[in-house]
Amino acid sequence: MNFLKKITLTFLLGFVYLSSFAGEGMWIPMLLKAMQGDMQAMGLKMTPEQIYSVNQGSLKDAIVHFNGGCTGEIISPNGLLLTNHHCGRGQIQRHTTLENNYLQDGFWAKDYGAELPNSGLFVTFLSRMEDVTTAALAGVKDNMDPRVRQSVIDKNLNLIKENAKLAAYEKAEIRPFFKGNQYYMLISVTYNDVRLVGAPPSSIGEFGKDTDNWVWPRHSGDFSLFRVYAGKDNLPAEYSEDNVPFSPKHYLPVSLDGVEQGDFTLVFGYPGRTNEYLPSPAVEQIMNVIDPARIAVRDRTLNVLNAEMRADPEVKIIYTSRQAGIANAWKKWQGEVLGLKRTNAVAKKQKTEQKFLQLVQGNQTHMAKYGSILNDFRRLYTEIYPYAEANAYYSEATRVNIELLRAASVLSRLVNAYENEGETGYEAFKPRVIGYLKGFYKNYRANIDQKVFASVMELFADKVHQSFLPTEFTSMVATMGGDFSKLAEEIYDQSLLTNGEEMMRILELPASDVIKALTNDNAYQMSSALAEAYAKKVSEKYNSINEEITALQRTYMKALMEVFPKKKFYPDANSTLRVSYGKVAGYNPRDAIKYEPVTYVEGIMEKYVPEDYEYDIPAKLLDLIEKKDYGQYGYNGKMPVNFIGSNHTSGGNSGSPVIDAHGNLIGLNFDRVWEGTMSDINYDPSICRNIMVDIRYVLWITDKLGGATHLIEEMSLVRPKRDGKTDEVRYKKKVEPAPKFKTKQRGDVIKKNEKNVKTKN
């Protein structure tokens, strides 16, 4: 009962956080004792203290939030970091030129000195978590107005952070859990000197590209290697040639034993957002309205980008990250719709709601508090429907797909600063605008964006109800006779925003002249008209209704946990460190089709198409496969590539380590199967599978294709299955890749780290 005493939600008497299905859920690592029995029944050999500890090195100390969006893990005592290729793509792209095409040819640093710095790239380690629910909700009443409630909470949170005991290099933030019914403070440390160490060619890292994205079977080597650097005291430091490789409290040993059906798998990382407790009308609206709208807009953008990238190698380099980002969500939403329909998600939600209502009606206290919740949800989702649809089209068109409108939106903030705060406000905000525009114009091609504009705005005008459109837009469309190519030409040919050099020259003029030039620009005017119409005709009402829905969702979450006291709940993901557990497992996506859980290089050869942008492979890889030169990484004459499991993952888990029952690295999470992408809303154990790179494939590519054997020697390779050592990790001798930093201080730090890792396991 010690764990239960730590739970501060007064309505959670007798509750523990356990999964409804084996493998379902994204668990707070500091509360793992509640699932220890379930995890051990599935094969776990570690204790919760070995997974999450504040007092000694544990698995959580090897996990990083990579650049705020992905996950990474430390795999050597010298700060070597592994993450996905698609997570590091932006950095690889920025170092790529036609002369040094690291996207096409790959990159492998031969020593520390050849590792490439990355301005703006950072990784964050979680030091500890603290439950601050009681202090956060002090003075909060059930019947409070939502805005008053949030104001009280905000004041409480500020006071908690002010009184937090932090080291100078630590940062504290407080996040809500269970829709704002519980709060945790997360204390973290961020390192800003992170250098590129290695990456396979994109033909390996993105093998299958768009066609195979979100699909099984998969054959992608989706990985890249970085290194975290620190000051000589091992603390965060800005980039300097004097910095040394970071020495972690713990790093992950790497298993060469591989996986097989039924093996325990633990995924540790930073999943972004899930909404597992939405009511049925919300799921129905996502499935039938919001996702289809977003898919339709991105269809148009991708048609343009794909054609342009195939036609021009330079455009392919410039647009690779942008195209991939747009395509990733586009295909995910398609799978989400498919999965929600195939698993009858709405009907399942309705069944739960019927049972909920029966129990509420049978309890006077519950009836008084929760009797109208389901009717209120139906009413609110009916009211928000037209605004939600318009919001989806506006968001996709003006904030994501059309680059010119995004740039104009940033510049509008500069205009607002001038109009509201005069030249003082203008000058304060101007450096941020210049920094943004420098990055924007580096990879901007107005002729391509013009084609996107014409195609997307044609759909936008057709799908968004006229009452939600600005009169300036509809008038201009009418003037052009409904010809959106002509409309795009009119805007792009005359706008100074399409010319980077001209725009930067304009920004050197006096503030009043800059403001005049911007406000007279036709692209800026179009963007402003769309933004104003959206604010007045869509977002005002949309946000108002959404505020009611958010408050009701918080009450519904509380109600579910009270009304179903024996049901097992877990908190939705919110970009905080989580653990999910499952097993290596195949699945049956459709009638008469069964997918095995592991793929091999033979599948690469089956898909291989010379000179195809998705399925070509380097000649050296072809040669290695033909010779079956697998070294110590193959198994029974075969080379594994990817595998799948039943771990509950989401966006943000890209790059998460897949860890075996003993704490060793066996894979690298990078995707989900298409039919199971709806797991953000409705996890179903029958078809929800996460896709992982087998760590042996990572090692093989690094060693045999990349020639970076020194990186392999830096790791701790283990064979717990073969050696029969299930309770301890056996290490190879460590070999540092370069002698540059072998000072006494550095050696002592590494020796201490070695002792921590060995003792823990």
Secondary structure, DSSP 8 states (H G I E B T S, - for coil): -HHHHH---GGGTT-----SSTT---B-GGGGGGGHHHHHHTT--S-HHHHS-SSS--GGGGEEEETTTEEEEE-STT-EEEE-HHHHHHHHHHT--SSS-HHHH-EE-SSGGG-EE-TT--EEEEEEEEE-HHHHTTT--TT--HHHHHHHHHHHHHHHHHH----TTEEEEEEEEGGGTEEEEEEEEEE-EEEEEEE--HHHHTTTHHHHTT-SS------EEEEEEE-TTSS---S-TT-EE---S----EESS---TT-EEEEEE---B--TT--HHHHHHIIIIIHHHHHHHHHHHHHHHHHHHHH-HHHHHHHHHHHHHHHHHHHHHHHHHHHHHHTTHHHHHHHHHHHHHHHHHT-HHHHHHHTTHHHHHHHHHHHHHHHHHHHHHHHIIIIII-HHHHHHHHHHHHHHHHHHHHHHHHHHHHHHHHHHHHHHHHT--HHHHHHHHHHHHHHHHHHS-GGGS-HHHHHHHHHTTT-HHHHHHHHHHH-GGG-HHHHHHHTTS-HHHHHHHHHT-HHHHHHHHHHHHIIIIIIHHHHHHHHHHHHHHHHHHHHHHHH-TTS------BSS-EEEEEEB--B--STT--B-SEEEHHHHHHH--TT-TTT---HHHHHHHHHT--GGG-BTTB-EEEEEE-----TT-TT-EEE-TTS-EEEEEEEE-GGGGGGGT---TTT--EEEEEHHHHHHIIIIIT--HHHHHHS-EE-HHHHT-SSS--------S-STT--HHHHHHHHHHHHHHHHH-
